[in-house]
Amino acid sequence: MKIFNGVDELRAAAGTHVGASDWMTVDQSRVDTFADATEDHQWIHVDPERAKDGPFGGPIAHGFLTLSLLSHLLAQVYRIDGVKMGINYGLNKVRFTSPVPSGSKIRGRFTLAKLEPLDGGVQTTWTVVIEREGGDKPAMIAETISRHYR
């Protein structure tokens, strides 16, 4: 994990790859729990028997499940000391570029694309690439925006 001692150290990292998270398994239990939480029970996610005959040969994670894991993955990559709080501010350009089959391992690779000053803090824009272990292309590419206040 990269630890930034204040906003000035973070500012110096703008435009650089900061790091990658650990690999995490997206198992069927997590997919089912997400389906229950979001009321999205499409068969391609929650019916392993039917999904065997589907286009991916088995169930896949919801794209929004992959997206929802960004906060967890990013928290493994960096921390800013000397700020009072940080908040998620939004997202740009989210694309689900390949499926995440149930049981796959994913990780996030994070680049601090931009840092902008705010009253009392900074806004960061991170480019994130979610990789699937053994995959030939990313599962998701997005920009996530955070605000950090002193």
LUMRO-274431 format. One record per residue (C-alpha): residue number from 1; residue in three letters; chain; x, y negated, z. Coordinates in steps of 0.05 Angstrom, whole numbers. Layout:
N
(NUM,"ALA","A",(X,Y,Z))
...
% end
This chain:
150
(1,"MET","A",(0,0,0))
(2,"LYS","A",(24,-69,-18))
(3,"ILE","A",(17,-119,40))
(4,"PHE","A",(15,-192,22))
(5,"ASN","A",(34,-240,77))
(6,"GLY","A",(-15,-295,60))
(7,"VAL","A",(-44,-324,-3))
(8,"ASP","A",(23,-352,-28))
(9,"GLU","A",(53,-282,-33))
(10,"LEU","A",(-11,-258,-68))
(11,"ARG","A",(-6,-317,-117))
(12,"ALA","A",(65,-295,-136))
(13,"ALA","A",(37,-226,-157))
(14,"ALA","A",(-11,-255,-208))
(15,"GLY","A",(-4,-220,-275))
(16,"THR","A",(29,-158,-246))
(17,"HIS","A",(9,-86,-235))
(18,"VAL","A",(2,-81,-159))
(19,"GLY","A",(-8,-6,-151))
(20,"ALA","A",(-50,56,-156))
(21,"SER","A",(-96,88,-105))
(22,"ASP","A",(-92,160,-82))
(23,"TRP","A",(-128,213,-122))
(24,"MET","A",(-198,229,-95))
(25,"THR","A",(-245,285,-114))
(26,"VAL","A",(-314,268,-139))
(27,"ASP","A",(-350,332,-120))
(28,"GLN","A",(-422,353,-133))
(29,"SER","A",(-441,336,-61))
(30,"ARG","A",(-420,264,-72))
(31,"VAL","A",(-457,261,-138))
(32,"ASP","A",(-520,289,-106))
(33,"THR","A",(-515,240,-48))
(34,"PHE","A",(-508,182,-96))
(35,"ALA","A",(-568,207,-136))
(36,"ASP","A",(-609,208,-72))
(37,"ALA","A",(-586,138,-51))
(38,"THR","A",(-602,108,-119))
(39,"GLU","A",(-662,151,-139))
(40,"ASP","A",(-625,170,-203))
(41,"HIS","A",(-636,245,-209))
(42,"GLN","A",(-622,253,-283))
(43,"TRP","A",(-607,326,-298))
(44,"ILE","A",(-538,311,-327))
(45,"HIS","A",(-517,292,-257))
(46,"VAL","A",(-555,337,-209))
(47,"ASP","A",(-574,401,-245))
(48,"PRO","A",(-510,442,-255))
(49,"GLU","A",(-547,500,-289))
(50,"ARG","A",(-580,456,-341))
(51,"ALA","A",(-518,412,-349))
(52,"LYS","A",(-477,474,-370))
(53,"ASP","A",(-514,470,-436))
(54,"GLY","A",(-508,394,-440))
(55,"PRO","A",(-458,353,-479))
(56,"PHE","A",(-404,357,-425))
(57,"GLY","A",(-408,430,-406))
(58,"GLY","A",(-429,414,-334))
(59,"PRO","A",(-453,358,-290))
(60,"ILE","A",(-419,290,-291))
(61,"ALA","A",(-416,234,-241))
(62,"HIS","A",(-459,173,-251))
(63,"GLY","A",(-420,115,-281))
(64,"PHE","A",(-446,71,-225))
(65,"LEU","A",(-418,121,-174))
(66,"THR","A",(-349,112,-205))
(67,"LEU","A",(-360,37,-203))
(68,"SER","A",(-382,38,-130))
(69,"LEU","A",(-317,71,-110))
(70,"LEU","A",(-276,10,-130))
(71,"SER","A",(-276,-22,-61))
(72,"HIS","A",(-251,43,-29))
(73,"LEU","A",(-197,52,-82))
(74,"LEU","A",(-175,-21,-80))
(75,"ALA","A",(-169,-20,-4))
(76,"GLN","A",(-115,34,-13))
(77,"VAL","A",(-74,-11,-59))
(78,"TYR","A",(-67,-77,-23))
(79,"ARG","A",(-81,-118,39))
(80,"ILE","A",(-75,-192,51))
(81,"ASP","A",(-53,-212,121))
(82,"GLY","A",(-69,-283,144))
(83,"VAL","A",(-139,-288,114))
(84,"LYS","A",(-203,-289,155))
(85,"MET","A",(-244,-249,106))
(86,"GLY","A",(-252,-223,35))
(87,"ILE","A",(-316,-211,-4))
(88,"ASN","A",(-335,-178,-69))
(89,"TYR","A",(-357,-233,-116))
(90,"GLY","A",(-374,-196,-180))
(91,"LEU","A",(-352,-158,-240))
(92,"ASN","A",(-335,-171,-313))
(93,"LYS","A",(-330,-125,-373))
(94,"VAL","A",(-348,-59,-341))
(95,"ARG","A",(-342,0,-389))
(96,"PHE","A",(-351,74,-376))
(97,"THR","A",(-303,100,-428))
(98,"SER","A",(-305,175,-412))
(99,"PRO","A",(-344,221,-366))
(100,"VAL","A",(-323,243,-297))
(101,"PRO","A",(-342,317,-291))
(102,"SER","A",(-364,339,-222))
(103,"GLY","A",(-303,364,-184))
(104,"SER","A",(-255,317,-221))
(105,"LYS","A",(-202,276,-186))
(106,"ILE","A",(-199,201,-201))
(107,"ARG","A",(-155,143,-181))
(108,"GLY","A",(-152,69,-194))
(109,"ARG","A",(-94,29,-223))
(110,"PHE","A",(-99,-44,-205))
(111,"THR","A",(-69,-106,-238))
(112,"LEU","A",(-78,-175,-208))
(113,"ALA","A",(-100,-209,-273))
(114,"LYS","A",(-115,-278,-245))
(115,"LEU","A",(-115,-319,-182))
(116,"GLU","A",(-153,-384,-176))
(117,"PRO","A",(-157,-433,-118))
(118,"LEU","A",(-222,-443,-79))
(119,"ASP","A",(-240,-489,-23))
(120,"GLY","A",(-212,-452,37))
(121,"GLY","A",(-184,-394,-3))
(122,"VAL","A",(-172,-360,-70))
(123,"GLN","A",(-210,-320,-121))
(124,"THR","A",(-176,-259,-150))
(125,"THR","A",(-193,-222,-214))
(126,"TRP","A",(-167,-151,-216))
(127,"THR","A",(-163,-108,-278))
(128,"VAL","A",(-177,-37,-258))
(129,"VAL","A",(-169,27,-297))
(130,"ILE","A",(-200,89,-267))
(131,"GLU","A",(-162,150,-290))
(132,"ARG","A",(-186,222,-287))
(133,"GLU","A",(-133,273,-271))
(134,"GLY","A",(-119,311,-335))
(135,"GLY","A",(-161,263,-376))
(136,"ASP","A",(-136,236,-442))
(137,"LYS","A",(-168,168,-433))
(138,"PRO","A",(-193,126,-375))
(139,"ALA","A",(-261,141,-343))
(140,"MET","A",(-275,67,-331))
(141,"ILE","A",(-244,-1,-345))
(142,"ALA","A",(-269,-63,-309))
(143,"GLU","A",(-252,-129,-279))
(144,"THR","A",(-271,-139,-206))
(145,"ILE","A",(-272,-207,-174))
(146,"SER","A",(-259,-220,-100))
(147,"ARG","A",(-256,-281,-57))
(148,"HIS","A",(-209,-288,2))
(149,"TYR","A",(-217,-342,54))
(150,"ARG","A",(-165,-370,102))
% end
